[in-house]
């Protein structure tokens, strides 16, 4: 018997990531082959014509699981009764733009979207922020939603793309299939300060540092390659990651919605206890395990060496700076 339909709101739906994402959701790759989906797509008024073309293509695919497609420029309409809100759209950083300016511009967007989600979404709605800087955008959005009674633990920021990049690099270095690499956590910010923790990852069931016996490579080349992969793709392709980012959205939601017990990476508001001394409320990347009902738990008991502690301190400091830059929006 088919499952009940899942309503999925997607912002920036006519953009590159949205275009790469929507067909995969409609085909069943996110929620499984028994779950119908209803897409509720949000775009700027100027992009609605392009979005209409995307809707036509979705219809032309005749996906059996796709029950309906709504296209709108109104946030309240897009988020109505949504079970998942995928916040893909954000203003990109342009040449000459300071990070603080970017945070301020996107802050207004995510404040409005957080309020609209809290007012209109289903009681079980979960939110994944993809648009960068995603950690602090999630902090802003979840704070705004919290003023209207939505629990902050329903918000996530995406670090799965960084995890996937790191797993591929470790697999290539070890000469094994990427499926052999597990438990690679991305700690902290989705930025150049993130800490991909190879020291607690496994390759073929063995600790990665045992199989890849090259501490210098793990500490420098590996981390720098993960941190800088987005910039490398822009340099090579002339555009930012789209298909791989969409893939990471699918993987993140699937990990939460269809728990397997495996560790995966996402950023969540740091709890008052069990958050590895990260200031409470800061949206911070952790190794997580999903539990039934859509909740997640931070993997506990991980001991970090001095090198890792320095990396965690650096990414925490950056997120604190970002929070200070948008303090007015959090009041």
Secondary structure, 3 states (H helix, E strand, C coil): CCEEEEEEEEECCCCHHHHHHHHHHHCCCCCCCCEEEEEEEECCHHHHHHHHHHHHHHHHHCCCCEEEEEEECCHHHHHCCCCEEEECCCCCCCCCCCHHHHHHHHHHHHHHHHHHHHHHCCCCCEEEECCCCHHHHHHHHHHHHHCCCCCHHHEEECCHHHHHHHHHHHHHHHCCCHHHEECCEEEECCCCCCEEEHHHCEECCEEHHHHCCCHHHHHHHHHHHHHHHHHHHHHHHCCCCCHHHHHHHHHHHHHHHCCCCCCEEEEEECCCCCCCCCCCCCEEEEEEEECCCCCEEECCCCCCCHHHHHHHHHHHHHHHHHHHHCHHHHC
